[in-house]
Every structure is written in structure tokens, then in C-alpha cells.
Amino acid sequence: MFPSIQLLPGAIAEMFASVSETGILTIADRYGLMAASFDESLNKKERLESVCKVIFELLCRGTASSKLLHHLQI
């Protein structure tokens, strides 16, 4: 059995704000996205929206590289 993953309250909003401001997705942010994608307290739609929102912000800024997208397996 896998341990349950729960996000800290406001973690997704903080990650989005950080990525919007800096245009950089840190390793901690990557783990946050992974946790968001597995967080069972969110329904499937909310999980997808939270991850896509951060990635979309990077793409709009033009800071997402193909290496990053490959690393995220998109």
C-alpha cells in the first residue's frame, strides 16, 4: 500500500504565483505538481486543472523547454 499524499493548503496557488513571477519551475515545484496529480482529496478534474494551470503559465511565458516537458512526460 502506498502512503497517501496530501498537499499543504494553498500549495497550488503558491506554486502558480511563484511560476508566474519567476518563470522557473523548481525541483520542489515539480514534486508539488506530482503531489497535486496524486492528491486524492481533489477530484480528477481539479487535479488536472491544477497541474495544467502551472504548465500553461510556463508555456505562455515561453520558458518551458522541451527538456522540461520531456521530464514531466508530457
N, C-alpha and C positions, 0 to 999 in steps of 0.2 A: 504494500500500500504506500502511495506517495504522500508526503506531507502536504497539508493544504496550504495554498498560497493566498495571502490576503494583502492587498495594497494598504498603505498608510492613507488615512483620509487626506484628500487634496493632492495626492501624489501625481495624478494625471494632469491636473491643472497646473501644478508647479513645473512639471516636465514640459508641458506645452509652452508656458511662459518663458522658460529658460531657452528652449529651442527657438522660439520666436525672436528672442532678444539677441542670442549669440549666433544662431545658425549652426550650432555644433551639437551633435548627439554624442554625449559622453558614454563611456562604458556603463556607468551607473544608470544612465537613461536607457540603454539597451536592455539592461536587466529589468528596469521598470516596465518597458514595453513587453518583455517576456512575461513578467508577472501579471500585467494587465490582460494579456491574451489568455492566461490560465486562471485568472481570478474567478472563482465560482460564485462569488457574491453578485457579480454582474451577469446579466443575460447575454446571450451570444451577440445580439445586435450592439449592445453597449460596449462589449469587449472589442468588437471590430471597429466601431466608431472611435474609440479612444486611441487605438493604435494607428488607425488611418489618419486621424487628425494631426498627430505629430509628424508622421511621414509626409503628409501633404504639405505641411508648413515647410519642411526641408526642401521638397521638390519645388515649391513656389519661389523659394529664395534662391534656387539654383545651387544649393550647397550639397545636395545629396549626390554622391558619386556612385558610379556603377559598382565600385568595390563595396560600398556601404550596403547598397541594395542586394548585392550578392550575399553579403554577410548576414543580412536579415532574411535571406532566401525568398526574395520577392520576385 
